[in-house]
Amino acid sequence: MNNILEATLQIKDKNIIWDNNVQEKILKNRKSLFYSATYTHKPEFCAVCGCVSQNNNIVKNGTKTSRITLCSVSGLPAYLNLRNQRFLCRECGSSFTADTSRIVEKYCHISKRLKNEIKTKISETVSETYIAKETNVSIHTVRRIIYDTARLLTIKPLHDLPEHLCFDEFKSVKSSDCNMSFIIFDSTTHKLVDVVRDRKSYSLKQYFYRFEPKTRLKVKTISIDMYLPYIQLIKEMFPNAKIIIDPFHIVQALNRELNRTRVRIMNQHRYKNPKLYRKLKYYWKLILKNSNELQNYKYNRYKLFESFITSKGIVDYILEKIHLLKMIMRLYIHFVNVYRIEII
């Protein structure tokens, strides 16, 4: 029976002892379900004076019953008459009740699970009155939960920003309207500053305008990738900040350009030299690899090559056949080595 009630009400706490009956009563002119249970446990210390429980210095002292509003069950309002165990501390003479914070917040009679359900409904296009009716609470309770949730989500503080920032983007969740979301880090501590729903210039300007101009003027550096709208945004919103392009994105851009060049040269040889064309197409990954990662001593049979050869030998063969690609490759390796040193 306990397992059934725990699964139905989604209240899984080893300290709850459920009664084996559910009553149907009329409350506020509606048929409602009333569950009953006792919440008890052995306290480790006194909640008032803090003395450790030992030698029977903390004893049970009756119960205090409270009615907790639960999520609806089978379309009917549901309530839990919870008999909360009271304890008496013989050291200080004070009494206190068992901690039920996993089920309901202190001085509150609405379960945490029901509050979460209300928060979920807030995001829908429905009225406060409708939410109150569906969840069997007052409209004032719905408004209070909206206010508390909004207060927690308020960006704090709006008068402070780190001197060194880092802007980046990441793939948004399915519930988001945009493909990419915007993330802000402190470049010095690598701590998260905030996340913006999308990376559109309008949205980012609206976000940063919340900060006072003197706060934005204090920002000294901002690290970004080579996304042009970010550069324009920084010049407008952070006039004193120096823009730092992340070396990783520079190397990534060089890699993309090298691959575009390879494809362009490869297509030029499609009919002139089909064999070279196929080698350029098949071994594109080797061409883009760092030369240190290529094998120079292990000979194997490779497709499109008649004799044994190394992976470095394949790249050298292709570069010897195409002098333009060889020259571009030298420049690419030079720049990559420079920026890889910077990354280290």
Secondary structure, 3 states (H helix, E strand, C coil): CHHHHHHHHCCCCCCEEEEEEEEEEEECCEEEEEEEEEECCCCCECCCCCCECCCCCEEEEEEEEEEEEEEEECCEEEEEEEEEEEEEECCCCCEEECCCCCCECCCCCEEHHHHHHHHHHHCCCCCHHHHHHHHCCCHHHHHHHHHHHHHHHCCCCCCCCCCEEEEEEEECCCCCCCCEEEEEEECCCCCEEEEECCCCHHHHHHHHCCCCHHHHHCCCEEEECCCHHHHHHHHHHCCCCEEEECHHHHHHHHHHHHHHHHHHHHHHCCCCCHHHHHHHHHCHHHHHCCHHHCCCCCCECCCCCCCCECHHHHHHHHHHHCHHHHHHHHHHHHHHHHHHHHHC
